[in-house]
Amino acid sequence: MNQAIHFPDRESWDDARQAIVFPVVIQGMGLTCAIKSEALNDRFGPGEAMALFCAHRWDIEEEAEQLIRKDMIDDQGWLWLS
């Protein structure tokens, strides 16, 4: 599968979900990716969620890309990294 996948630099904190939410564009179609603060702390140690996300952005986006290629997007068009 040859997909054009782009991650614009428009991440934000979603207080209701306690997660960093970031967009992905796949062949022109926009979807939403998210990773909870707890998952960031489990992976990268304690710290502020946005700072951890920014410090490890490339790894997170690479994992999201792999999950997209495996079609792990939910019915609402969200991809959750756990």
C-alpha positions as a Markdown table, in Angstrom:
| # | Residue | x | y | z |
|---|---|---|---|---|
| 1 | Met | 0.0 | 0.0 | 0.0 |
| 2 | Asn | 1.5 | 3.3 | -1.1 |
| 3 | Gln | 0.0 | 6.1 | 1.0 |
| 4 | Ala | 1.1 | 9.7 | 1.4 |
| 5 | Ile | 1.0 | 10.3 | 5.1 |
| 6 | His | 1.7 | 13.8 | 6.6 |
| 7 | Phe | 1.7 | 15.0 | 10.2 |
| 8 | Pro | 1.1 | 18.8 | 10.3 |
| 9 | Asp | 2.6 | 20.5 | 13.4 |
| 10 | Arg | -0.8 | 21.3 | 15.0 |
| 11 | Glu | -0.8 | 19.2 | 18.1 |
| 12 | Ser | -2.8 | 20.3 | 21.1 |
| 13 | Trp | -3.8 | 19.2 | 24.6 |
| 14 | Asp | -7.3 | 17.9 | 25.0 |
| 15 | Asp | -8.2 | 18.3 | 28.6 |
| 16 | Ala | -11.4 | 16.2 | 28.5 |
| 17 | Arg | -9.4 | 13.2 | 27.1 |
| 18 | Gln | -6.2 | 13.9 | 29.0 |
| 19 | Ala | -4.4 | 13.4 | 25.7 |
| 20 | Ile | -2.3 | 15.1 | 23.1 |
| 21 | Val | -4.3 | 15.2 | 19.9 |
| 22 | Phe | -2.5 | 15.6 | 16.6 |
| 23 | Pro | -3.7 | 15.6 | 13.0 |
| 24 | Val | -2.7 | 13.3 | 10.2 |
| 25 | Val | -3.4 | 13.8 | 6.5 |
| 26 | Ile | -3.6 | 10.6 | 4.4 |
| 27 | Gln | -3.8 | 11.2 | 0.7 |
| 28 | Gly | -5.7 | 14.5 | 1.4 |
| 29 | Met | -8.1 | 13.0 | 4.0 |
| 30 | Gly | -7.7 | 14.3 | 7.5 |
| 31 | Leu | -7.9 | 12.1 | 10.6 |
| 32 | Thr | -7.0 | 12.6 | 14.2 |
| 33 | Cys | -4.4 | 10.8 | 16.3 |
| 34 | Ala | -4.1 | 10.9 | 20.0 |
| 35 | Ile | -1.9 | 9.6 | 22.9 |
| 36 | Lys | -2.9 | 9.9 | 26.5 |
| 37 | Ser | -0.7 | 11.6 | 29.0 |
| 38 | Glu | -0.4 | 8.4 | 31.0 |
| 39 | Ala | 0.9 | 6.5 | 27.9 |
| 40 | Leu | 3.5 | 9.3 | 27.3 |
| 41 | Asn | 4.7 | 9.0 | 31.0 |
| 42 | Asp | 4.8 | 5.2 | 30.7 |
| 43 | Arg | 6.9 | 5.3 | 27.6 |
| 44 | Phe | 9.2 | 8.3 | 28.2 |
| 45 | Gly | 9.2 | 8.9 | 32.0 |
| 46 | Pro | 7.5 | 11.5 | 34.0 |
| 47 | Gly | 7.0 | 15.0 | 32.5 |
| 48 | Glu | 4.6 | 17.4 | 31.1 |
| 49 | Ala | 2.6 | 15.8 | 28.2 |
| 50 | Met | 3.3 | 18.4 | 25.5 |
| 51 | Ala | 7.0 | 18.5 | 26.3 |
| 52 | Leu | 7.2 | 14.7 | 26.1 |
| 53 | Phe | 5.3 | 14.6 | 22.9 |
| 54 | Cys | 7.5 | 17.3 | 21.3 |
| 55 | Ala | 10.7 | 15.6 | 22.5 |
| 56 | His | 9.6 | 12.2 | 21.0 |
| 57 | Arg | 7.5 | 13.4 | 18.1 |
| 58 | Trp | 9.4 | 11.4 | 15.4 |
| 59 | Asp | 9.0 | 8.1 | 17.3 |
| 60 | Ile | 5.3 | 8.8 | 18.0 |
| 61 | Glu | 4.6 | 9.7 | 14.4 |
| 62 | Glu | 6.5 | 6.6 | 13.1 |
| 63 | Glu | 4.3 | 4.4 | 15.4 |
| 64 | Ala | 1.2 | 6.2 | 14.2 |
| 65 | Glu | 2.2 | 5.6 | 10.6 |
| 66 | Gln | 2.6 | 1.9 | 11.2 |
| 67 | Leu | -0.8 | 1.7 | 12.9 |
| 68 | Ile | -2.4 | 3.6 | 9.9 |
| 69 | Arg | -0.9 | 1.1 | 7.5 |
| 70 | Lys | -2.5 | -1.6 | 9.6 |
| 71 | Asp | -5.8 | 0.2 | 9.4 |
| 72 | Met | -6.2 | 0.7 | 13.2 |
| 73 | Ile | -8.4 | 3.8 | 12.8 |
| 74 | Asp | -11.6 | 3.6 | 14.8 |
| 75 | Asp | -15.1 | 4.4 | 13.4 |
| 76 | Gln | -14.8 | 8.1 | 14.3 |
| 77 | Gly | -11.6 | 8.5 | 12.3 |
| 78 | Trp | -9.4 | 8.5 | 15.4 |
| 79 | Leu | -6.1 | 6.6 | 15.9 |
| 80 | Trp | -5.2 | 6.0 | 19.5 |
| 81 | Leu | -1.7 | 5.2 | 20.5 |
| 82 | Ser | -1.6 | 3.2 | 23.7 |
